[in-house]
Amino acid sequence: MLPAEVLETIEAIVRLPSTEQRVAKKGQAVSLMAAAVGTSDIPMLVGVNERTVRKGKKRFDCESPMDKLQPHRQKMWLPSHDDELRAQRDDVLHVYDDTPPDEHIICLDEVRGLQILERLCPDIPMAPAMPVRRAFEYKRHGTLTLMGALDVRRGKVCATWTWAGPTGEHEARSRRIL
């Protein structure tokens, strides 16, 4: 944010009758930015284009907290208060840390119930100032189980496979692969 003295100087320059019109408009825009007026509202109030406002924001760093919010983005977590789960987690982490260097640790992971979808219309690629557009209609082709095996010591995936059959067959197949 700009210091109060700087804002007072800008406002004094804006009020002078001898100030060029373009300088006065930029000064008004900076004052409105400092007052947390939205970027999209300033061009209509002052009579400048939005690009000028964005440049001014970068130059004077007059961002309001509302401009920094991104409601479409989110991070999720699930805190655990289960002491038994913590003990199990610690046991697994000790296996990773305390294994001799000549032994391999393979970590298996499974994701069940992935939907196999086919979009009915192709995506419309992004263009300047336009995101990729995707039709909401799709055709379902069932579900899939994805498995992976990670060599923890090397940090490399050593096997992956997918399965779309019944669960019992899937587990038997996993045992055969390993």
VMD Tcl script that draws the C-alpha trace (Angstrom):
set ca {
  {0.00 0.00 0.00}
  {1.06 3.56 -0.57}
  {1.92 5.81 2.39}
  {-0.62 8.50 3.27}
  {1.77 11.32 2.27}
  {2.18 9.89 -1.22}
  {-1.59 9.59 -1.65}
  {-2.07 13.19 -0.48}
  {0.51 14.38 -3.01}
  {-1.18 12.42 -5.81}
  {-4.59 13.86 -4.91}
  {-3.14 17.41 -4.79}
  {-1.64 16.97 -8.27}
  {-4.96 15.62 -9.58}
  {-6.80 18.74 -8.31}
  {-4.42 21.22 -9.96}
  {-6.01 22.84 -13.04}
  {-2.68 22.74 -14.88}
  {-2.29 18.94 -14.58}
  {-2.49 17.09 -17.88}
  {-5.68 15.05 -18.27}
  {-3.86 11.71 -18.70}
  {-1.78 12.31 -15.55}
  {-4.88 13.32 -13.59}
  {-6.74 10.17 -14.66}
  {-3.84 7.94 -13.69}
  {-3.67 9.71 -10.32}
  {-7.39 9.16 -9.78}
  {-6.98 5.50 -10.67}
  {-4.12 5.08 -8.16}
  {-6.21 6.78 -5.44}
  {-9.11 4.42 -6.11}
  {-6.78 1.40 -6.07}
  {-5.46 2.49 -2.69}
  {-9.08 2.77 -1.49}
  {-9.58 -0.91 -2.48}
  {-11.96 -0.22 -5.37}
  {-12.09 -3.24 -7.70}
  {-9.94 -3.37 -10.81}
  {-12.95 -3.79 -13.06}
  {-14.77 -0.76 -11.55}
  {-11.95 1.78 -11.86}
  {-11.95 2.08 -15.68}
  {-15.64 3.07 -15.65}
  {-15.20 5.58 -12.81}
  {-12.09 7.28 -14.18}
  {-12.32 6.80 -17.94}
  {-9.15 4.76 -18.51}
  {-8.80 1.26 -19.90}
  {-8.33 -1.80 -17.69}
  {-4.79 -2.36 -18.94}
  {-3.77 1.03 -17.55}
  {-5.27 0.07 -14.19}
  {-3.42 -3.25 -14.11}
  {-0.11 -1.54 -14.94}
  {-0.75 0.94 -12.15}
  {-1.46 -1.86 -9.72}
  {1.84 -3.53 -10.53}
  {3.74 -0.25 -10.30}
  {2.22 1.00 -7.05}
  {1.33 -2.36 -5.46}
  {-2.15 -1.22 -4.47}
  {-3.74 -4.63 -4.31}
  {-6.67 -5.01 -1.98}
  {-7.09 -8.30 -0.10}
  {-10.16 -9.06 -2.24}
  {-8.03 -9.07 -5.42}
  {-5.83 -11.82 -3.95}
  {-8.68 -14.21 -3.18}
  {-9.04 -17.19 -5.50}
  {-12.24 -18.97 -4.50}
  {-11.90 -21.55 -7.28}
  {-8.69 -22.91 -5.72}
  {-8.72 -25.06 -2.63}
  {-6.55 -27.40 -0.62}
  {-8.03 -30.08 1.57}
  {-6.73 -32.07 4.49}
  {-8.10 -34.44 7.06}
  {-6.56 -34.09 10.51}
  {-6.39 -37.35 12.44}
  {-6.78 -37.63 16.20}
  {-6.49 -41.42 16.14}
  {-3.46 -42.56 18.16}
  {-3.60 -46.05 16.64}
  {-3.38 -44.59 13.12}
  {-0.40 -42.47 14.16}
  {1.36 -45.56 15.54}
  {0.75 -47.43 12.27}
  {2.06 -44.47 10.29}
  {5.19 -44.30 12.44}
  {5.78 -48.05 11.95}
  {5.67 -47.61 8.16}
  {8.00 -44.60 8.26}
  {10.50 -46.55 10.41}
  {10.53 -49.33 7.81}
  {11.46 -46.73 5.17}
  {14.16 -45.15 7.33}
  {15.73 -48.20 9.02}
  {16.00 -50.66 6.12}
  {19.53 -51.78 5.17}
  {20.78 -50.30 1.87}
  {20.95 -53.68 0.11}
  {17.21 -54.41 0.64}
  {14.38 -53.10 -1.51}
  {11.12 -51.70 -0.20}
  {8.19 -51.88 -2.58}
  {5.20 -49.69 -1.79}
  {1.90 -50.69 -3.41}
  {-0.93 -48.26 -3.94}
  {-4.39 -48.75 -5.34}
  {-7.05 -46.37 -6.61}
  {-10.45 -47.97 -7.10}
  {-13.52 -46.75 -8.88}
  {-11.97 -44.46 -11.49}
  {-14.60 -43.62 -14.08}
  {-13.71 -44.31 -17.69}
  {-15.27 -41.42 -19.61}
  {-15.34 -40.43 -23.26}
  {-16.21 -36.83 -24.14}
  {-18.88 -36.56 -26.82}
  {-17.49 -33.28 -28.23}
  {-13.83 -32.32 -28.62}
  {-12.40 -29.57 -26.41}
  {-12.19 -26.06 -27.83}
  {-8.55 -25.03 -27.33}
  {-7.60 -21.99 -25.32}
  {-7.08 -18.64 -26.99}
  {-5.73 -15.35 -25.63}
  {-7.88 -14.39 -22.61}
  {-10.05 -17.53 -23.04}
  {-9.64 -20.81 -21.14}
  {-10.03 -24.27 -22.68}
  {-13.73 -24.98 -23.11}
  {-15.09 -28.48 -22.55}
  {-18.60 -29.79 -23.15}
  {-20.19 -31.37 -20.10}
  {-21.66 -34.38 -21.92}
  {-19.81 -37.68 -21.82}
  {-20.31 -41.41 -22.28}
  {-19.41 -43.80 -19.43}
  {-17.41 -46.95 -20.11}
  {-17.43 -48.42 -16.59}
  {-14.88 -48.10 -13.81}
  {-11.23 -49.00 -13.46}
  {-8.83 -49.93 -10.65}
  {-5.32 -48.56 -11.00}
  {-2.41 -50.16 -9.16}
  {1.18 -49.06 -8.84}
  {4.35 -50.36 -7.22}
  {7.05 -47.93 -6.15}
  {10.62 -48.88 -5.26}
  {10.95 -46.49 -2.33}
  {14.75 -46.58 -2.11}
  {15.26 -45.63 -5.79}
  {12.11 -43.48 -6.08}
  {11.07 -45.25 -9.28}
  {7.81 -46.86 -10.30}
  {8.59 -50.52 -10.99}
  {5.16 -51.73 -12.06}
  {1.73 -50.37 -12.93}
  {-1.37 -52.17 -13.99}
  {-5.06 -51.62 -14.36}
  {-8.00 -53.88 -13.80}
  {-11.66 -53.57 -14.63}
  {-12.90 -56.97 -13.41}
  {-14.54 -58.06 -10.14}
  {-12.67 -57.31 -6.90}
  {-11.81 -60.95 -6.02}
  {-10.18 -61.53 -9.40}
  {-8.32 -58.24 -9.06}
  {-6.77 -59.22 -5.72}
  {-5.75 -62.66 -7.03}
  {-4.14 -61.06 -10.10}
  {-2.23 -58.58 -7.88}
  {-0.80 -61.43 -5.84}
  {0.34 -63.26 -8.99}
  {2.13 -60.15 -10.32}
  {4.06 -59.68 -7.09}
}
mol new
graphics top color blue
foreach p $ca { graphics top sphere $p radius 0.5 }
foreach p [lrange $ca 0 end-1] q [lrange $ca 1 end] { graphics top cylinder $p $q radius 0.2 }
display resetview
